[in-house]
């Protein structure tokens, strides 16, 4: 699949399953983000993965 096909077939997900992401997959996703290029290799990002449901709910309310 080339880039043009990928762009044509993209979609927005607005409903999510309520199943947790396996830790190995989550770590792989975060590692991919860490390895992504940045301007002048400054790497200005910080990733925080919240896996506790109660904490996610509190954060979503801004508490």
C-alpha positions as CSV (number, residue, x, y, z in Angstrom):
1,X,0.0,0.0,0.0
2,X,1.4,3.4,-0.9
3,X,1.0,6.7,0.9
4,X,-1.8,7.9,-1.4
5,X,-3.9,4.7,-0.8
6,X,-3.3,5.1,2.9
7,X,-4.5,8.7,2.9
8,X,-7.6,7.7,0.9
9,X,-8.5,4.9,3.2
10,X,-7.9,6.7,6.5
11,X,-10.8,7.1,9.0
12,X,-11.5,8.7,12.3
13,X,-12.3,6.5,15.2
14,X,-14.8,8.0,17.7
15,X,-15.9,4.9,19.5
16,X,-13.4,2.8,21.4
17,X,-13.5,-0.7,22.8
18,X,-13.3,-1.0,26.6
19,X,-10.5,-3.6,26.5
20,X,-7.1,-2.7,27.9
21,X,-4.1,-2.6,25.6
22,X,-1.5,-5.3,26.4
23,X,1.5,-3.8,28.2
24,X,3.9,-5.1,25.4
25,X,1.9,-3.3,22.7
26,X,1.7,-0.1,24.8
27,X,5.4,-0.1,25.3
28,X,6.0,-0.7,21.6
29,X,3.7,2.3,20.7
30,X,5.5,4.6,23.2
31,X,8.9,3.4,21.9
32,X,7.8,4.3,18.3
33,X,6.8,7.7,19.5
34,X,10.1,8.2,21.3
35,X,12.0,7.2,18.1
36,X,10.0,9.5,15.8
37,X,12.1,12.3,14.4
38,X,11.8,15.9,15.7
39,X,13.0,19.2,14.5
40,X,16.7,19.5,15.0
41,X,16.4,16.3,17.1
42,X,15.3,18.3,20.1
43,X,12.8,15.6,21.1
44,X,10.6,18.0,23.1
45,X,7.9,15.5,24.0
46,X,7.0,13.6,27.2
47,X,4.7,10.6,27.2
48,X,2.5,9.7,30.1
49,X,0.4,6.5,29.8
50,X,-2.4,6.3,32.4
51,X,-3.6,2.7,32.7
52,X,-5.7,3.1,35.9
53,X,-9.3,3.7,35.0
54,X,-10.0,5.8,38.1
55,X,-7.1,8.1,37.4
56,X,-8.1,8.5,33.7
57,X,-11.6,9.5,34.8
58,X,-10.2,12.0,37.3
59,X,-7.9,13.5,34.6
60,X,-10.7,13.7,32.1
61,X,-12.6,15.9,34.5
62,X,-9.5,18.1,35.1
63,X,-9.1,17.0,38.7
